[in-house]
C-alpha cells in the first residue's frame, strides 16, 4: 500500500485516538472546528464517509490481513521514527489495537 493511502486508511482512527488521548489543550477540537466540524468525532466520521464514497479500502480484510499474527507483524513494521510526530506517544500495542479496530 502506498504511504499516502496508508495515511488515509488510518486517518479517521488517528483523529479519534488523538482526540481521546491528547486533546487536553484543545488542539484536536480546534482543528475539527477550523475544518468546519462540531467535534473531532464528526470530522472522523466525515473522513470515513469520504473513504467509502471514494471506494477506498477501510478494513484490513480488504488488504488480505486477517490473522492475529499478521496484525501483530503489521503493528511491529509500522513503528518508525515518523510515529514520534504523532501528538500522543504511540506504543506498538497502541498500533496493534488500532489495526484490530480496523479489522
PAKOL-53944 format. One record per residue: x, y, z of N, C-alpha, C, O in turn; residue number from 1. Coordinates in Angstrom, 1 decimal, always signed. Layout:
<rs>
R     nxx     nyy     nzz    caxx    cayy    cazz     cxx     cyy     czz     oxx     oyy     ozz  gumi
R       X       Y       Z       X       Y       Z       X       Y       Z       X       Y       Z   NUM
...
</rs>
This chain:
<rs>
R     nxx     nyy     nzz    caxx    cayy    cazz     cxx     cyy     czz     oxx     oyy     ozz  gumi
R    +0.8    -1.2    +0.0    +0.0    +0.0    +0.0    +0.9    +1.2    +0.0    +1.8    +1.3    +0.8     1
R    +0.7    +2.2    -0.9    +1.5    +3.4    -0.9    +1.3    +4.2    +0.4    +0.2    +4.1    +1.1     2
R    +2.3    +5.0    +0.8    +2.3    +5.7    +2.0    +1.0    +6.6    +2.2    +0.4    +6.6    +3.2     3
R    +0.7    +7.3    +1.1    -0.5    +8.2    +1.2    -1.8    +7.5    +1.4    -2.6    +7.9    +2.2     4
R    -1.9    +6.3    +0.8    -3.1    +5.5    +1.0    -3.1    +5.0    +2.4    -4.2    +4.9    +3.1     5
R    -2.0    +4.6    +2.9    -1.9    +4.1    +4.3    -2.3    +5.2    +5.3    -3.0    +4.9    +6.3     6
R    -1.9    +6.4    +5.0    -2.2    +7.6    +5.9    -3.7    +7.8    +5.9    -4.4    +7.9    +6.9     7
R    -4.3    +7.7    +4.7    -5.8    +7.9    +4.6    -6.5    +6.7    +5.3    -7.6    +6.9    +5.9     8
R    -6.0    +5.5    +5.1    -6.6    +4.3    +5.7    -6.7    +4.4    +7.2    -7.7    +4.0    +7.8     9
R    -5.8    +5.1    +7.9    -5.8    +5.2    +9.3    -6.2    +6.6    +9.9    -6.3    +6.7   +11.1    10
R    -6.5    +7.5    +9.0    -6.7    +8.9    +9.4    -7.9    +9.0   +10.4    -7.7    +9.7   +11.4    11
R    -9.0    +8.5   +10.1   -10.2    +8.6   +11.0    -9.9    +8.0   +12.3   -10.3    +8.5   +13.4    12
R    -9.2    +6.9   +12.3    -8.8    +6.2   +13.6    -7.9    +7.2   +14.4    -8.1    +7.4   +15.6    13
R    -6.9    +7.7   +13.8    -6.0    +8.6   +14.5    -6.6    +9.9   +15.0    -6.3   +10.4   +16.0    14
R    -7.6   +10.4   +14.2    -8.3   +11.6   +14.7    -9.0   +11.3   +16.0    -8.9   +12.0   +17.0    15
R    -9.7   +10.1   +16.1   -10.4    +9.7   +17.3    -9.4    +9.4   +18.4    -9.6    +9.9   +19.6    16
R    -8.3    +8.7   +18.1    -7.3    +8.3   +19.1    -6.7    +9.6   +19.7    -6.6    +9.7   +21.0    17
R    -6.3   +10.5   +18.9    -5.6   +11.7   +19.4    -6.6   +12.6   +20.1    -6.2   +13.2   +21.1    18
R    -7.8   +12.7   +19.7    -8.8   +13.5   +20.5    -9.1   +12.9   +21.8    -9.2   +13.6   +22.8    19
R    -9.0   +11.6   +21.9    -9.3   +10.9   +23.2    -8.1   +11.1   +24.2    -8.2   +11.2   +25.4    20
R    -6.9   +11.0   +23.6    -5.7   +11.0   +24.4    -4.8   +12.3   +24.5    -4.0   +12.4   +25.3    21
R    -5.1   +13.2   +23.6    -4.2   +14.4   +23.5    -4.9   +15.7   +23.4    -4.3   +16.7   +23.0    22
R    -6.2   +15.7   +23.7    -6.9   +17.0   +23.4    -7.0   +17.8   +24.7    -7.9   +18.7   +24.8    23
R    -6.1   +17.6   +25.7    -6.2   +18.4   +26.9    -6.0   +19.9   +26.6    -6.6   +20.8   +27.3    24
R    -5.2   +20.2   +25.6    -5.0   +21.6   +25.2    -6.0   +22.1   +24.1    -6.0   +23.3   +23.7    25
R    -6.9   +21.2   +23.7    -7.9   +21.6   +22.7    -7.5   +21.6   +21.2    -8.2   +22.1   +20.4    26
R    -6.3   +21.2   +20.9    -5.8   +21.3   +19.6    -6.6   +20.5   +18.6    -6.9   +20.9   +17.5    27
R    -7.0   +19.3   +19.0    -7.7   +18.4   +18.0    -9.1   +19.0   +17.8    -9.6   +19.0   +16.7    28
R    -9.7   +19.4   +18.9   -11.0   +20.0   +18.8   -11.0   +21.3   +17.9   -11.8   +21.5   +17.1    29
R    -9.9   +22.1   +18.1    -9.8   +23.3   +17.3    -9.6   +23.0   +15.8   -10.1   +23.7   +15.0    30
R    -8.8   +22.0   +15.6    -8.6   +21.5   +14.2    -9.9   +21.1   +13.6   -10.2   +21.5   +12.4    31
R   -10.7   +20.3   +14.3   -12.0   +19.9   +13.8   -12.9   +21.1   +13.5   -13.5   +21.2   +12.4    32
R   -12.9   +22.1   +14.4   -13.8   +23.2   +14.2   -13.3   +24.1   +13.1   -14.1   +24.6   +12.3    33
R   -12.0   +24.2   +13.0   -11.4   +25.0   +11.9   -11.7   +24.4   +10.5   -11.8   +25.1    +9.5    34
R   -11.9   +23.1   +10.5   -12.3   +22.4    +9.3   -13.8   +22.3    +9.1   -14.3   +21.7    +8.1    35
R   -14.6   +23.0    +9.9   -16.0   +23.1    +9.8   -16.8   +22.0   +10.5   -18.0   +21.8   +10.2    36
R   -16.2   +21.3   +11.4   -16.9   +20.2   +12.1   -17.2   +20.6   +13.5   -16.4   +21.4   +14.1    37
R   -18.2   +20.1   +14.1   -18.6   +20.4   +15.5   -17.6   +19.7   +16.5   -17.5   +20.2   +17.6    38
R   -17.0   +18.6   +16.1   -16.2   +17.8   +17.0   -15.2   +17.0   +16.3   -15.4   +16.8   +15.1    39
R   -14.2   +16.5   +16.9   -13.3   +15.5   +16.3   -14.0   +14.3   +15.8   -13.7   +13.7   +14.7    40
R   -15.0   +13.8   +16.6   -15.7   +12.6   +16.1   -16.5   +12.9   +14.8   -16.5   +12.0   +13.9    41
R   -17.1   +14.1   +14.7   -17.7   +14.4   +13.4   -16.8   +14.5   +12.3   -17.1   +14.1   +11.1    42
R   -15.6   +15.0   +12.5   -14.5   +15.0   +11.5   -14.1   +13.6   +11.1   -14.0   +13.3    +9.9    43
R   -13.9   +12.7   +12.1   -13.5   +11.3   +11.8   -14.6   +10.6   +11.0   -14.3    +9.9   +10.1    44
R   -15.9   +10.9   +11.4   -17.0   +10.3   +10.6   -17.0   +10.7    +9.2   -17.2    +9.9    +8.3    45
R   -16.7   +12.0    +9.0   -16.7   +12.6    +7.6   -15.6   +12.0    +6.8   -15.8   +11.7    +5.6    46
R   -14.4   +11.8    +7.4   -13.3   +11.2    +6.7   -13.6    +9.7    +6.3   -13.4    +9.3    +5.2    47
R   -14.2    +9.0    +7.3   -14.6    +7.6    +7.0   -15.6    +7.6    +5.8   -15.5    +6.7    +4.9    48
R   -16.6    +8.5    +5.9   -17.6    +8.5    +4.8   -17.0    +8.8    +3.5   -17.4    +8.2    +2.4    49
R   -16.0    +9.8    +3.5   -15.4   +10.1    +2.2   -14.6    +8.9    +1.7   -14.6    +8.7    +0.5    50
R   -13.9    +8.2    +2.5   -13.2    +7.0    +2.1   -14.2    +6.0    +1.5   -13.9    +5.4    +0.4    51
R   -15.3    +5.8    +2.1   -16.3    +4.9    +1.5   -16.8    +5.4    +0.1   -16.9    +4.6    -0.8    52
R   -17.1    +6.7    +0.0   -17.6    +7.2    -1.2   -16.5    +7.1    -2.3   -16.9    +7.0    -3.5    53
R   -15.3    +7.2    -2.0   -14.2    +7.1    -2.9   -13.8    +5.7    -3.3   -13.0    +5.4    -4.2    54
R   -14.4    +4.7    -2.6   -14.1    +3.3    -2.8   -12.8    +2.9    -2.3   -12.2    +1.9    -2.7    55
R   -12.3    +3.6    -1.3   -11.0    +3.2    -0.7   -11.2    +2.0    +0.3   -12.3    +1.8    +0.8    56
R   -10.2    +1.3    +0.5   -10.2    +0.2    +1.4   -10.3    +0.8    +2.8    -9.7    +1.8    +3.2    57
R   -11.2    +0.2    +3.7   -11.4    +0.7    +5.0   -11.2    -0.4    +6.1   -11.4    -0.1    +7.3    58
R   -10.8    -1.6    +5.7   -10.5    -2.6    +6.7    -9.4    -3.5    +6.3    -9.1    -3.6    +5.1    59
R    -8.8    -4.1    +7.2    -7.6    -5.0    +7.0    -8.0    -6.2    +6.1    -7.2    -6.7    +5.3    60
R    -9.2    -6.7    +6.3    -9.6    -7.9    +5.4    -9.5    -7.6    +4.0    -9.2    -8.4    +3.2    61
R    -9.8    -6.3    +3.6    -9.7    -5.9    +2.2    -8.3    -5.9    +1.7    -8.0    -5.9    +0.5    62
R    -7.4    -5.9    +2.7    -5.9    -5.9    +2.3    -5.4    -7.3    +2.4    -4.2    -7.5    +2.2    63
R    -6.2    -8.3    +2.8    -5.7    -9.6    +3.0    -5.1    -9.9    +4.3    -4.4   -10.9    +4.5    64
R    -5.2    -9.0    +5.3    -4.6    -9.2    +6.6    -5.8    -9.6    +7.5    -6.7    -8.9    +7.8    65
R    -5.7   -10.8    +8.0    -6.8   -11.4    +8.8    -6.3   -12.0   +10.1    -7.1   -11.9   +11.1    66
R    -5.2   -12.6   +10.2    -4.8   -13.3   +11.4    -4.2   -12.4   +12.4    -3.6   -11.3   +12.1    67
R    -4.2   -12.8   +13.7    -3.6   -12.0   +14.7    -2.1   -11.9   +14.5    -1.5   -10.8   +14.8    68
R    -1.5   -12.9   +14.0    +0.0   -12.9   +13.8    +0.3   -11.8   +12.7    +1.3   -11.1   +12.8    69
R    -0.5   -11.8   +11.7    -0.3   -10.8   +10.6    -0.5    -9.4   +11.1    +0.2    -8.4   +10.8    70
R    -1.5    -9.2   +12.0    -1.8    -7.9   +12.6    -0.7    -7.5   +13.5    -0.2    -6.3   +13.5    71
R    -0.2    -8.4   +14.3    +1.0    -8.1   +15.2    +2.2    -7.7   +14.3    +2.9    -6.8   +14.7    72
R    +2.5    -8.4   +13.3    +3.6    -8.1   +12.4    +3.4    -6.8   +11.8    +4.4    -6.0   +11.6    73
R    +2.2    -6.5   +11.3    +2.0    -5.1   +10.7    +2.2    -4.0   +11.7    +2.8    -3.0   +11.4    74
R    +1.8    -4.2   +13.0    +2.0    -3.2   +14.0    +3.5    -3.0   +14.3    +3.9    -1.9   +14.4    75
R    +4.2    -4.1   +14.3    +5.7    -4.0   +14.5    +6.3    -3.3   +13.4    +7.2    -2.4   +13.6    76
R    +5.9    -3.6   +12.2    +6.5    -2.9   +11.0    +6.1    -1.5   +10.9    +6.9    -0.7   +10.3    77
R    +5.0    -1.1   +11.5    +4.5    +0.3   +11.4    +5.3    +1.2   +12.4    +5.2    +2.4   +12.2    78
R    +6.0    +0.7   +13.4    +6.7    +1.5   +14.3    +7.9    +2.1   +13.6    +8.8    +1.4   +13.1    79
R    +8.0    +3.4   +13.6    +9.1    +4.1   +12.9    +9.3    +5.4   +13.6    +8.5    +5.8   +14.4    80
R   +10.3    +6.1   +13.2   +10.6    +7.4   +13.7    +9.4    +8.4   +13.4    +9.2    +9.3   +14.1    81
R    +8.7    +8.2   +12.3    +7.6    +9.0   +12.0    +6.5    +9.0   +13.0    +5.8   +10.0   +13.2    82
R    +6.4    +7.9   +13.7    +5.4    +7.8   +14.8    +5.7    +8.8   +15.9    +4.8    +9.1   +16.7    83
R    +6.9    +9.2   +16.0    +7.2   +10.2   +17.1    +6.6   +11.6   +16.8    +6.6   +12.4   +17.7    84
R    +6.1   +11.8   +15.6    +5.5   +13.1   +15.2    +4.0   +13.1   +15.6    +3.4   +14.2   +15.6    85
R    +3.4   +12.0   +16.0    +2.1   +12.0   +16.5    +1.9   +12.8   +17.8    +2.8   +12.8   +18.6    86
R    +0.8   +13.5   +18.0    +0.6   +14.3   +19.2    +0.7   +13.4   +20.5    +1.0   +14.0   +21.6    87
R    +0.4   +12.2   +20.4    +0.5   +11.3   +21.5    +1.5   +10.2   +21.3    +1.6    +9.6   +20.2    88
R    +2.4   +10.0   +22.2    +3.4    +8.9   +22.0    +2.7    +7.6   +21.8    +1.7    +7.2   +22.6    89
R    +3.1    +6.8   +20.8    +2.4    +5.6   +20.5    +3.3    +4.4   +20.8    +4.5    +4.4   +20.5    90
R    +2.7    +3.4   +21.3    +3.4    +2.1   +21.5    +3.0    +1.1   +20.4    +2.1    +1.3   +19.7    91
R    +3.8    +0.1   +20.3    +3.4    -1.0   +19.4    +2.0    -1.5   +19.7    +1.3    -1.9   +18.8    92
R    +1.7    -1.6   +21.0    +0.4    -2.1   +21.4    -0.7    -1.2   +21.0    -1.8    -1.6   +20.6    93
R    -0.5    +0.1   +21.0    -1.4    +1.1   +20.5    -1.7    +0.9   +19.0    -2.9    +0.9   +18.6    94
R    -0.7    +0.7   +18.3    -0.8    +0.4   +16.9    -1.5    -0.9   +16.6    -2.4    -1.0   +15.7    95
R    -1.2    -1.9   +17.4    -1.9    -3.2   +17.3    -3.4    -3.0   +17.5    -4.2    -3.6   +16.8    96
R    -3.7    -2.3   +18.6    -5.1    -2.1   +18.9    -5.8    -1.3   +17.8    -7.0    -1.6   +17.5    97
R    -5.1    -0.4   +17.2    -5.7    +0.3   +16.0    -6.0    -0.6   +14.9    -7.1    -0.6   +14.3    98
R    -5.1    -1.5   +14.6    -5.3    -2.4   +13.5    -6.4    -3.4   +13.8    -7.1    -3.8   +12.9    99
R    -6.5    -3.8   +15.1    -7.6    -4.7   +15.5    -8.9    -4.0   +15.2    -9.9    -4.6   +14.8   100
R    -9.0    -2.7   +15.6   -10.2    -1.9   +15.3   -10.5    -1.8   +13.8   -11.7    -1.6   +13.5   101
R    -9.5    -1.8   +13.0    -9.7    -1.7   +11.6    -9.9    -3.0   +10.9    -9.9    -3.1    +9.6   102
R    -9.9    -4.1   +11.7   -10.1    -5.5   +11.1   -11.5    -5.6   +10.6   -11.9    -6.6   +10.1   103
</rs>
